């Protein structure tokens, strides 16, 4: 009886860290050390999210500095939040989700994105709706899910923001963006999205797993604006590639 009583007092770890296999008592499945080592996008252009060198020291300079591209030709959306650079552990999680069906990683990525949103915005500044970037139906059928939708579900649950899940569709089965140049990406996506249900005239956050050149976000924003939306449109992604 004494031995059984002693066993009951042991606090077994809930899971192993998905990155280093360290036992962790957190249901989050990332250990504290690995969370600290994630490739944070600390100094990012607020318009497009690309990592930049701050113009000068001080929090105000970091928060207001635009990259050279956005000073010349900014994207259509008003603001970008991409808390991580697409490298190291974040790249591993995104690839594992998309191509290895590791849906647990959608929970991790969505939680990390939601935490970054909470740190960045006040409750009054949060958008009214989330709009995940759609995949073409053939790709959804092949993959079994849309990673942007899965990430959006976690963000929606954490922040209590409803998802516009059936309001935008992808009508053309375009070539994978990763294989194309920046110019080809724009041509590849041209007229590939279509409004399938009326989008409320409200503040909207478009959600994707990773932003590379911003072509996808720009094309979705263009379609949303054409539908009559006059309010702020945010681009949120888990990661942003370096440029």
PyMOL commands that set and color helices and strands:
alter all, ss='L'
color gray80, all
select helices_A, chain A and resi 2-8+32-36+59-64+68-73+88-100+104-120+123-125+137-143+147-159+177-179+182-189+215-226
alter helices_A, ss='H'
color red, helices_A
select strands_A, chain A and resi 15-16+23-24+79-85+129-132+162-163+168-170+193-195+204-211+233-240
alter strands_A, ss='S'
color yellow, strands_A
deselect
rebuild
show_as cartoon
